[in-house]
Amino acid sequence: MGGRFVRFGWPGCSDLLGQLRDGRLLAVECKAPKGRLQAEQQEFLALVRRFGGVAFLARDCRDVLRELSADAAHKIRER
């Protein structure tokens, strides 16, 4: 903002947070092809999953589509 860095969230918080249509939390950690998750980021993703949310690492848009498709297929199998 105005040429200065502004930090949002807290250490470990995912880059993208959202809410799926069914109300579950969506957390996406975005990394470059060789980027590595920090311990706090791994813990946050695990916490979201533990409480029923969808959380994953994405290196490109294909990763997001694959993870969301896998989640949708899993929800169909649960019915």
N, C-alpha and C positions, 0 to 999 in steps of 0.2 A: 504494500500500500504506500503510495507516494515514494517509491524507491527504497523503502525499508522493509526488513523482514518481520513478519508477524507470525507468531506461533499460536496454533490452536490445539486444543486437546491436552494430553498429558503424556509422559513417557510411556511408550508401548501402545498407545491408542492407534488404531488403524488409520490409514490415509483416507479411506472412504467408509462412511457409515451410512446405513440406510435402513429402511423397513420394508420387508417383503409384504405382498398383498395379504398374507395370512397373519401378519402382525409380528413375525419373527424379526430379530435384528440381523442385519447383513453387515459384515465387517470384511473389507478387502484391504490387504496390505499390498501396496504396489512396489515392485522392485525391478531394477534393471536386470538384464540377463545374468549377470554375475553377482548381483547384490545378495546379501545374506541377511536373514532375520536376526535381530538382536533378541536377547533373552526376554526382555520386557514385551516385545512384539509377539514372540511365541506364546508367552503366558496369556496375553490378552486374547489371542485367537483361540487358545484352549478354553479360556473362561467363557467366551461367547458360545462355543460349541457345547460346553458342559451344561449351559442353561438353555439349550435348544435352538440357538441361533445358527446361522450359516456364516462361516468364517474361513478364509483361505488366502493364500499368497497368489498374486497374479503378476506375471511378467509381461503379458500383453492381453489384448481383448479376447483372443481365443481361449485363454485360461479362464476368463470370467464366464464366457459362454459354456465351456465344458463343465465347470463347477455348478453353475445354475441349472444346466440340463441334467446333470447327475442328481442334484437335489430334487428336481421335479420328478425324475424317474423313481427315486427312492420313496417320495411321498405317495406316488401312485401304487407302488408295491405294498405300502403299509395299509392301504384301504382294504 
